[in-house]
C-alpha cells in the first residue's frame, strides 16, 4: 500500500504496513552536507524505493552522493 503524507501531517496510527517505500524530502532547503548524510543512510536501507529531493539547495555533488 502506497500512502503519501503531507509535510507536518501525522502518520495514521491504524496502519498495518509500517514499511516506508517512498520518502519525499523535497522543499526542505537541504544543503550538500545534509544530502550526503541522508543518502549515506539510504544506502543501508533496502525498503525505500523512491527518494524525492527536488527543490532543495543541492548541486550535482549532493545529488551524486545518492546515486
Order of alpha helices (4+ residues) and beta strands (2+ residues): beta-alpha-beta-alpha
